[in-house]
Amino acid sequence: MTQDEGVAASAEQAAAALVASLVGLRAAAGEVRAPLDLPDAERVRTERAEVLDQLDDYLLPRVRAIGAPLLVVVGGSTGAGKSTLVNSLLGEVVSAAGVLRPTTRAPVLVHHPLDADWFRGDRVLPGLARVTGPDASAGGAGALRLVASAAVPSGMALLDAPDIDSVVRENRRLAAQLLGAADLWLFVTTAARYADAVPWDLLLTAARRRTEIALVLDRVDPGTEGPVGTHLAQMLAEHGLARAPVLLVAEAPVTDGLLPASVVAPVADWLTALGGDAVARAAAIARTRDGAIADLLVRSAVLADAADAQRAADGRLRAMVTAGYDDALATVLRATSDGTMLRGEVLARWQDVVGTGEFFRAMESRVGRARDRLVAAMRGRRPPEPELAAAIGHGLEAVVLDAAGEAADRAETAWRADPAGAGLLAGPQPPSGSADLRTQVAAEIRAWQSDVLALVGEEGAGKRATARVLSFGVNGLGAALMVVVFASTGGLTGAEIGIAGGSALLAQRLLEAVFGDDAVRQLTRTAADRLTVRVRDVLDGQARRFTVQLDVLGTAQASGEALRAAADRVAGAARDAAAAAASATADLGGGPSAEPGEPVVLRGTGAVRGAGALRGTTGLRGAGAGGLRGAGLAAPDDARGALPARPWWRRRPRGPEAP
């Protein structure tokens, strides 16, 4: 392998690595979403869409085919004269001109016939269908009309884009998309409208991306070149575009859809000089590509931070819900352990079970004697345990429902105070009260009561206590165990303290007489734990009414780390590709293109010596063939002599002039 072949191979490998890294970045950026309505969510969504468009429409196609022709997108406002300028440079009408245009007008891409294969496929603007033929409306705004013309230098293509301020939203969007796919913007404005806000918004985008750009100041009245040019140069400098060349096109009548060749000479000279120099074209492409990559890395950092912010917001919203329902569980557990349940209906039914008279007389004696009387009372008749179980069920149900309602209100209030939560509450499926909550709570309470009876039955089976269990009944002992679970007297006042406390103590002594102290303690813990589990299941289900929306959005898994890592790989690959390309360019050498055949020049090239042009802030300059310089785009100084003395295009006669 020769040295030149080795350099070329290294450049190809570096380019392939850059493509792979950009593909990885595209995948990582595609995973970033901003479904939660944070304050900057709309900007992040727009940023994400623009990043993906930048990759799909420009960077990936360009890096995959670095040798493709330089794409010059001609853009501007309605009536700025874009299409007329393109037609005049080509010497024939290929793009419909006029202030009022069909809303379905397709953008027109004019290329040299030898470059047709570069544009027939989906390498450039893959989302646009390709159409050919003279019909300007063919394919509509979603198509790209291809026109092969020997008028365009090989290695360069001109794309006439829709108006950036079109009344049709789709046309405006397409114009911005096409400009984003450009290697070079040829931005057309007029002497009367160059200070309008809309063009400058796009020019600022170009400055941020470091896109190669040249301005065409159209319809300049004689004698106004100086003041207008100076003011425009000042505005360019203020917006970071001081090096952008400005090409002046004088006000002139249009004949057969074309401006005089002498009028478009500044633009023709500049484009011809660029199109005739392969090294200059490659440099322009590289600068726009590198600027786009640098801008992409900045935007990727913004998206990565946004992904982290989405995850943080997800955690914050979940914490709000968790706090509310954790407090609800604590409220229920407190109510079922501090004696609150041993009042009202539950207390009355318990007194029915033990016998009110016997019970209160027993309260006047010592605990042991009261226990004996309680046992005797329970042995003497079958107690009304179902009524006690129902009372316990109703009491527990009320406690759980109240706690769940308060938790829902608290979570909703907290979400409404947070922009991300407020957006979810206002969405198509906001959290709503569960219609079957009461039924679910009642079922869980009944299941817990069954658990308690099963515990009593299991504890008494196969032991000497079996006879006592049978004597008292599983239901009676189960009711006593439920009372013991609600054992503490905290939260009660007045006479309830003595009554409820005595009830729990007598129930405990009864169970101890049957099962023993250790067994009763274990039964109480187990029954309380099972109640906790069932209540928690109910409350967790209610909390999921809120968090299921976050689960669907997947914001808990959002992270900017993958995107940051992908951006780091792109940065490294871009540096390697730039170094390899610089080595390859150095080996090739600079200067005009070595492409075979007579150079192709645009109509008007060399037509006027000293045609008006402005370079950055340096004022008006003569612009003979290849005379303009700006942002390093122009051909070397010796390119002036390399241009042919006559333009390659001759205007086709029309009407009586036709042979």
N, C-alpha and C positions, 0 to 999 in steps of 0.2 A: 504494500500500500504506500503510495506517494504521500508526501507531506500535505499536499492539497487535499488528497482524498481523506487523510486522517482528520484534517480540520473540518471538512464537510461532514464526515461521519460524527464527529463530536457535536457539531451544530445540530445535526438531526437527532441525536440522542438527547441533547438538552431540550430541544423543542418537544420531543415526545414526552419527556419528564414533565415539562410545563403543562402540556395537554392533560396528562394524567392528574396532576395536582389541581388543575382547574376543574376537572370533572369531579374530583373529590370535594372541592369547595362548593360546587354547584349542588351536590347531594346534601352536604351539611347545611347549606343555606336554605335548601328546600324543606328541611325538617324544622326550621325556625318558623313559628307562627305566633301571632299575638291575638289569641281569641279573647283574652280578658281585657276589658275596656279600661286600661290604665291611661293616664293623661296623655302619653305619647303613642298610644296604640295605633292610631290612624297613620301617623307619620311612619311608624315601624312597618306597618303593612305596605305602605307605598314604597318604602325603602327596600323591602324584601322583593316586591314585584320588579322594581327597577334593577336590582342586583341580578335577578334571574334573567331579565330581558337583556341586560348588558352582557351576560355570559352567553346566552343562547343566540342573540342577534349579532354580536360582534366578536367578543373575545375568543370563544371556542371556535367559531368558523375561521377567524383570522389566524389563530395560532395553528390550527390544523392545516391551513393552506397559506403559509406565509408568502408564497410566491404568487398568489392571486393578484389580479390587477388592483391598483389603487382605486378605491371607491370614493368619488367626489359627490357628496350629496348637496344639491342646490336647494336651499330652503329660504323661507322668508314669509312675510305677511301677504295677505290678499292684495293683489294689484301691484306688488312690488316689481313685477316684470321678470320673474324667474323663468317662466316658460319661453317668453320672447327672447330672453338672453340665451337660453339653451339652443333654441331654434337658430338664432343668429350666429352662434358659434359653429353650428353644424352646417349651416347653409341650406337648410330645409326644415319644414315644419314637421316635427315629430311629436310635439307635445301641445295639446290644446291650450291656447292663451286666452286671457280675458278675465275681467273682474268677476263676472258671473259664470260659474262653471257647473257642470253636472255634479251632483253630490256623490255619484257613483264613480267618479273619475279615478282610474287606477294610476298609481305612480309609474313613471316611465324611466327605464334604465337603458341608456344608450352605451353600447360597447363596440369594440372593434370586432369584425367577423372572426378573427383568429382567437378571440377570447370568449367565444360563445359558450364553450364547455364549462367555463368557470361559473356561469350564472344559470345554466339550464336546470341544474339540480338544486338541492336545498342547502348548499354550502352557505349561501348568504340569505338572511331572512327566511329561514325554513318555514315560518308560519304563513308565508304568502304564496299563493298559487302562481304559476307562470303562464302568461298568455302572450301571444304574438299577434301581429296584424295592426292595421291602421286605426281600428276602432278605439277611441280614447276611453270609452266606457266599458270595454270588454273586461269581464271578470269583477268589476266593481272595485271598491276600496280595499277589498281583501285580496287583491291580486297584484302582481308585479308585471307590467308590460315590458317585454324585452324588444329592443330595436337594435339590430346589427347595422353599424354604419362605419364605412371606411374613413369617415371624417374624424373619428376619435383615434388618437394615438394608441397603439397597442400597449397594454400595461396600465391603461387608465379607463375608467368608466364614469359617466355622468348620470346621476339619478335626480330627476326632477320630482321633488316631493310635494305633497299637498300643502296647503296654506297652514301655517302654525296657528293662525287665529280664525280658522274656518268656523262658520256657524254650525257646521256638522261636527258633533263631538268625536265621532269615529275618525274623521279626517284629521282632527287635531291630535288625537292619540297616535294615529299612523305617522303623522309628520314627526312627532317626537321620537317614535320608534325608529324611523328611518335615519334621523339625525344621529341617534345612538349607535347605528350600525355603520357609520361613516368612518373612513380613514381621514377624510378631510371635509370640513364644512366650508362650502362656498355660500356665505350668508348674504342674501340680497335684501337691501332696504332702499329707501328713497331719500332724497334730500329733504323731503317734507316730513318723513315719518321715522327717521333714524333714532329719535329719542323716545319712541313709544316703549311702554313698559314690557309688553309681551316679548318682543325680540330680546330685550336685555335679560329677561329671566332665563331664556335659553342660552344666551351668550355666557351668563354666569355659570350655567351648567357645564358648558364647554371649557371655561377657565378652570373649574374645579377638576374636571377629568383630564385636563391638559390636552384636549383634542386639538389637532392642527386646524387652524381656521383662517380664512381670508374673508374680508368683507367687500361686497360690491355696492358702492353708493351710486344708485341709478337715478336718472333724470335730473342731473345736476345742471342748473341753468348757467349759461356763460357769465363769468364775472363773479360767481358765488363760490368758486372752488376753494378759495383761500379761507374765508370765514367758516364755511361749512366743514371743510376738512380739518381745520384747527380745532373746532369744537368737538368733532367726532374723535379726533386723536386724543383729546383731553379725556373724554368719556371712556375711551378704551383703556387709557392708562389707569383711571380710577377703578376700573373693574378688573384689573390684572391682565389685560390683553394688549399691553403697549406694543408688543412685537408683532401683532397681527397686521398683515398688509391690508391696505385699503385701496381698492381699484375703482377709479372714477369712470362712470359711463354718462356721457352728456345727454341732455334732452335732445331727442331727434325724432323725426317722423318715422313711422313703421311702414315699410313697403312690402306687400305680399307676405306679411307676417314676420319680416326680418328688419332689424336695425342695420344701418350702414356699417360696412366692415370697419371703417375708420373709427366708429363710435365704440365698438366692442374690442378694439385693438388692445387696450390695457389688459383686459381679462384674457384674451386670446394669447397675447405674448406670455403672460405669467403662467398659464396652464400649459402652453406648449413647451416652455422651458422646463417645467417640472416633468411633463410627460415624456420628454426626450432624454431624460437622465435617469437611468435605472437605479443608480446609487442614491440620487436625491429622493426618488419614489420610495425606495426601501427605507431610507432614513425617516421620511415622513410617516410611513406605516409604523416603524418601530417606535417613534415618539408617541404617536397616538395609542399604540398598544401598551406601551409602558406606562403612560399616563392613566389609561383605563385600569390597568392592574393596580397601580398605586391607589387610585380612587376606590377600587373594589376592596382593597385591604382595609381602608378606613371604614368603609360601609360595613364590612364584615364584623369589625370590632363593635360597631353600633348594634348590629343584629345580635351579636353574642351577648352583649350587655342586656339587650331587650329580652333575650331568652331567659337569662338569669332573673330578670325582674319579673317575668311571668311565673317562674317557679317560686320566687319569694312571695308573690301575691297569692299563689295557690296555697302555700303554707300558711299565710296569714289568714286567709278565709277559712281554711280547715281548722285553724286554732280557735277562731271565733266560735265555730260550731261545736268543737270539742269542749271548749270551756263551758258553754251553755248546758250541754247535755251531761258533762261530768258533774256540774253543780246539781243538775236534776237528779242524777243517781245518788249523790250525797244526801240530798233532801229526802229521798225515799228511804235510804238506809237509816238516816237519823230518825225518821218518823216510825220506822219499824224496829227500833232498838231502844228508844228513849221513853217508852211507855205511852207515846201519843196514841197508839192504836188501842190501848186499853181504856177506852172511854166511850161514852155514848152507846150506840147499838151493840157494839162488841162486848162492852162491860155488862150490859143488861142480859145478853144471851149467855154469857159466862155464868152469871148469877143464876140463870135458869138451870144451867147444867149442874151446878153444885148445890142448888137449893138455897134460896135467899135467907130464910130464917136460920137454918142450921149454920149457914156460912157466917152471918153476922154474929151469932152467938159464939161461934168458934173464934172470931176475931178478938173476943174479949178474953180468951184464955191464951195460954202459951201456944206456940206454933205447933208443937208436937201433938197436943190435944186437939187442936183445930184440924190437923191433918187426919187424925183418927176419925173425927166426925165427918170430914169430907169424904173419906173412903167409904164410911158407912152409908152416907147419903147416896153415893154413886152406885154402891152395891144394891141399895134398896129399890132402885127404880132405873129404868132405861132412860138416860138423859137425852134432851133434845139437841144432839150434836149437829144435825143438819142446819138448824137455825143459826147456831154459833158459826159454823163454817160459812154460811151465806153472809152473815154479818161481817166476818173477817174479810171475805171476798169483796163485798161492797166497799168496806173501808179502805182496803188496799187499792182497789180500782180507783177510787176518788183521789187517793194520794198520788198514784202514778200518773193519772190523767192531768192533774193539776201541774205536776212537775214537768211533764212533757210539754204542756201548753206554754208554760213559762219559758222553757228552754227554746222552743220554736220562736217565741216573740223576741227573746234576747238575741238569738242568732240572726233573725231577720233585721232587727234594728241595727245590729253591728254591720251587717252586709250593706244596708242602705247608706251607712255613713262612709263606706269605702267605694270608690268608683268602680273597681272590678266587681264587687259584690252587687252593687246597684245595677250594673249592666245585666248580670245573670237574673236578678229578680224581675227585670223588665223584659226578659227574653220570652220566647214562645212557650217555654215550659218552666215557669218559675216554681219553686218549692211550694207545695200547697198542703193543707192539713190532710192527714190520712183519714179517709172516710171510714175505714174499718179499724181505727185505732182502739176504740172502746171494745170491740169484739176481740181483738187480739190481746188486749190487756186481760180481759175476763178469762180467756182461754189459758193464758200463762199462769194466772192465779189459781185456777182450778188444777192445772198441772202441778203447781207447787204444792197444793194441798194433798194431791195424790202422792207426791214425793214424800211428804211428811208421814202419811199413813203407811207408805211402803217402808220407810225407815223404822217405824214402830214395829211393824210386822216382822221385819228382818231381825231386829234386835231381840224380839221375844221368842223367835223360832228356835227350837232345840235347846232351850235353857230351862232352868227350874222356874224362871219367871213366866213360863208359858201359861200356867194355870192362872196367875194373877192377870195376865194380859187378857185371857179369855173372860175372866171375871169382870174386869172393868170395860172390856171392849176396845178394839183397835181405834174406833172412831173417838171414843172418850179420851183415850190416852193421846191420840193425835191432836185433839183439840187442846189438851193440856200442854202439849209440846209447842203448839203455835202460840199459846199464851206466854210460855217461858221465853220463846224467841223475842217477844215484845217486852222483855223482863224489866228493863230499867224504868225508874220512876221519873227520870229527867223530863222536863217540859210540862209536867202536870202541876196543878195548883189546888189549894184548898183540900176539901175532903177527898178529891180524886186521888191524891197521893196515897192516903192510907188504904183506900178501897182497891185501887189498881195494884199498888205494891203488895198488898196482902193477897190479891188474886194470883199474881205471878209467883209469890213465895209458896202458896199452898199448892199451885200446880207443880212447882218444882219438887216439893216434898212428896207429892203423890208419885211423880215419875221416879224419884230416887227410891221410894219404897218398892217399886216394881223392878227397876233396872239397876239401881246402884248409882253412886255419885259420879264415877268416871264415865259411865255409859251415858248418863244424862248430859254431862258436859259435852261429850262428843256428838250426841244427837243434836243438841242445840246449835253447835258450830256448823254441823253439816246442813241442817235445815236452813240456817241463816245464809250459808254460802250458796245454797241452791236458789234461794229467793233472790240473792244478789245477781246470780247468773241470769235468771229469767228476766228480771227487771232491766238488766244491762242489755240483753238482747232486744227488748222492746225499744229502749231508748236509742240504741245503735241503729236500729231500723229507721227510726224517725230522723236521726242525724243524716242518714244516707239520702234522705230526700233532698238535702242541700248538696252534699258532697258528690252525689252521682253526676251532677253536671260537670264538676271538675274532673271526675274520672273520664267522662266522655271526651272532654277537651284534651286530656293528657298533659295538662300543664305541670303536674307533679314531676314528670320526667323531663321537662324542658331544661336544657342546659346549653350554655354557650361554649363549653370546653371543646366539643368536637369541631365547631366552627373555628375557634381560635387555632386549634392544632392544624386544621386544613389551611387556614390563612398563612400560618408559619411555613407550611410546605410550599405554598404558592410563592411566597416571598423568596425562599431559597432557590426554587426552580427558576424564577424570573431572573435572579442574579446570574445563575449559571447560564441561562439561555442568552442573556445580554452579552456576557463575556465571550461565549462561543460565537455569537453572531458578529461581534466586533473583530474577533480573530479572522473569521471567514471574510468579512468585508475588507480587512487590511490586506489579505492575500489577493483578493480580487482587484483591489485598487479602485480609486474614485474616478470621476470624470463622466462624460456622456456615455450613454448606453452603447453597447457594442452590438445591438440588435441589427440584423441584416436589413438591407434595403434603404431607400431614401426616407429620411425622417418625415413623419406625418405632423403637420401643424394645423392648428385650428384656424377657421376662417377669421381674417382680420389680423393674423399674426404679421407683424412687420409692416402693417398697412400705413401706420403713422409713426413717425419718429417724434419722440417727445410727448407721447400721449399722456394724459393726466393720471397720476397715481400717487398714493400717499403711503409712506412706510412708517408705521407706528406713529411716533410723536415728532418725527423729523420734518414734517411738512411735505409739500408737494415735490414730486420728483419726476423727471422724464422717465418714460417707460417704453423704450424701444424694444426690439425683440429680445426677450429674456432679460429685460432691464430691471424688473422688479425684484426686490429682495425682501424676505420677511420670514422670521422664525426659522431661518435655515432652509427654507423650501426651494429657493431659486437655484438655477443651474450655476456653475462656476462662471466667472467673468468671461472666460474664453468661449462660453456657449453662445455669445452674441454672434460671433462670426460663423458658428456652426449651423445657424438657422438658414433655411433656404431663402432665396431672394423673393420667391413668389409663394403664395399660399397653395396648399395642396388641393384646395376646393375651388371649383369654379361654379358660380351660381347658374342654375339651370334656367334658360330663357323661358318665358311664359308668354302666352297670348301671341301677339303679332311678331314678337321676337323669335318665336320658335321656328326652327328650320322646317 
